[in-house]
Amino acid sequence: MISQKYKKMLEGKSVIRELSEFATERGKVIGYENVFDYSLGNPSVPVPKEFTQVMMDLLSSKSPTELHGYSPSLGIPSVRKKIAESLNGRFNMNYSENHIFMTTGAAGAIAHAVRCVTEPGDEVLTFAPFFPEYHPYIDLTGAVLKVVPPNTEDFQINFTMFEEMLNEKVAAVLINSPNNPSGVIYSAETIKQLADFLRKKEKEYGHEIFIISDEPYREILFEGADSIYVSNYYNNTLSCYSYSKSLSLPGERIGYVAVNPACKDSDLIVSMCGQISRGIGHNCPPSLIQLAVAEVVDLTADMSVYETNMNLIYEKLIDLGFTCVKPDGTFYIFPKALEEDAKVFCKKALQYDLILVPGDSFGCPGYFRMAYCIDTEKVERSLSKLEEFVNSEYRK
Amino acid sequence: MISQKYKKMLEGKSVIRELSEFATERGKVIGYENVFDYSLGNPSVPVPKEFTQVMMDLLSSKSPTELHGYSPSLGIPSVRKKIAESLNGRFNMNYSENHIFMTTGAAGAIAHAVRCVTEPGDEVLTFAPFFPEYHPYIDLTGAVLKVVPPNTEDFQINFTMFEEMLNEKVAAVLINSPNNPSGVIYSAETIKQLADFLRKKEKEYGHEIFIISDEPYREILFEGADSIYVSNYYNNTLSCYSYSKSLSLPGERIGYVAVNPACKDSDLIVSMCGQISRGIGHNCPPSLIQLAVAEVVDLTADMSVYETNMNLIYEKLIDLGFTCVKPDGTFYIFPKALEEDAKVFCKKALQYDLILVPGDSFGCPGYFRMAYCIDTEKVERSLSKLEEFVNSEYRK
């Protein structure tokens, strides 16, 4: 018989996917250029030319059996070394290649990190607003995801609620900064307060509480934003990274787990990831992509368009009277809807060909997400639609 | 705290890996060309030139955001369609793209297939000799792998033992033909007998018993061998494929699950694979590799060297008095050792720089595996070593 658990999951429809499908259908009618689709976090800028050149060079110069041969299950040693050195140089860490485990994107990284530091039934806490995929990511490991309600004032951590919810069963805290969907970076003060509190509780409970730091947007920072590397503040940190956003390579599924060398059992965790791999069928990310990424490890795509778009949208939102925390990075913004039920608000917006995502599935009802990884020209055209929508529906 | 389950797995050392490490170390002393390393199943022939050309063409002609964008979680529709059509043409099936789920190799395919059709605690039966990685593949899904003892006469299925072991808790049967390590193909009679018996038991138990058919060696067939497509014989079949061996692309992690359209719940299984993906962190195999493989879907690498090597080795083994079933395909052969304990036999062989793998971990003690995906020139040189080994140790 087919698995009842996975069959049941088919019933839960993704709001984001439904909206995206609506956008596609509507595009067939009025032309996709006239649908202002803010639903999907799919990078809109090209990979750096250097990446394509490296790929071409590898394909034309390397022996195919070497190039396409099995990667060792932990990743190609030279690739892991380059990543360790890059992180050390940028964030003043002391990783060696033995602290880097290559994964198929951040999803693969989290799949391994959570299994490494939890037993079935353990709790993992995350902070709203949060990426809704954390639910299947965590639930299917056997651990239990609990969501700390948001601090909607500035989208930093709601420490009052967090301290109430932290208990002996919590094995890990999953954070995401720069944050999807708010675009906010947790400040040094926030991370320090989090780290201090966790250290205190680790002593009290007599076991580690790991931070699993999901960092796919780490490189997308706007003017004035501080670059905060979480592992600098807390030893028991597993950093989960993906090149999907920084290099605009989401389809190629390449990322890593970086284990803080000062972390408890740091000498075991990467090898344990290799064991986990055997059970979940990863084994190793594609060899060719590993080799190519290692050659452009300090580059990023030209992501300036995201900041341009953010400024245009933010100013317009403020002009129109929205309550909105200004993003520090990413390509998301998370304003408050103009009526209590953001689902109703977003549904009305569809009539103006604006595809906005209600905040409910992000654990933050009453807000909505805009993913502005689209062309600036389109953003500009969308703003008059936004104005029309607001004026017609809420300023009658 | 770190997971005790995965920590414990670190204690179990892979015999194959240890032997391969020995070979590397020995190679540093006497030159790797003088180590006759039959331990690893790593293809020795290059990917077809057409694949490299397609990759270059894609990289130089496609828009990077399109080329490297997210694949839909079930795989790129055009790729799934091409694979379905290729299978239909070759094996007289009637797959549509909706029956194909793209995976990261056969390991990824099995990870999804097993989760689709089992509940925790269900039994999965496999047949010795079998690929030892089936243990972590199955154990970590929550199902329980049980191994049917071998039929060492011809390495077909031991039906006496199988019929004894099949019971109501068995949700799936995992088969691998052409077989690693024996190189044998299950005959049409074997598959028919298996299918008939399973259909009878499905009725008796009132639930499906799926065949999960692991087929990475499907294209490596020797002269006179029949090409048997398991799904032709049994509706409730999930075929797990990898391009690792047929295209010599093991590092690029690309394969699929093909769900027989006549299978129970065939309309749900591929979508369920997409749900499973979310929990184990795959999401989708690399876009670029999907697109490239789709263009060479009916090609294989030139694998004639494997048959040449097999014939050389088989003849020598028979000459030297070994008991050995002649392989029908793959790049493995699985002779009987010349003493009861194959571990002792293989250890002695190391003194002659012959790296052979004892059959114990394949569920078949007393036998040993040779993976002859190496240059023919090296095979030829190894045979005098083999003769020297046998004569010195067993014909004194």
Interface residues (C-beta under 8 A of the other chain):
Chain A: M1 I2 S3 Q4 K5 Y6 K7 M9 L10 N42 P43 S44 V45 P46 V47 T52 M55 M56 L59 S60 S63 P64 T65 L67 H68 G69 Y70 S71 T103 T104 G105 A107 G108 A109 I110 A111 H112 R115 C116 V117 T118 E119 E133 P136 Y137 D139 L140 T141 A171 H207 E208 S248 L249 P250 G251 E252 R253 I254 K264 D265 L268 I269 S271 M272 Q275 I276 R278 G279 I280 G281 H282 N283 C284 P285 P286 S287 L288 I289
Chain B: M1 I2 S3 Q4 K5 Y6 K7 M9 L10 N42 P43 S44 V45 P46 V47 T52 M55 M56 L59 S60 S63 P64 T65 L67 H68 G69 Y70 S71 T103 T104 G105 A107 G108 A109 I110 A111 H112 R115 C116 V117 T118 E119 E133 P136 Y137 D139 L140 T141 A171 H207 E208 S248 L249 P250 G251 E252 R253 I254 K264 D265 L268 I269 S271 M272 Q275 I276 R278 G279 I280 G281 H282 N283 C284 P285 P286 S287 L288 I289
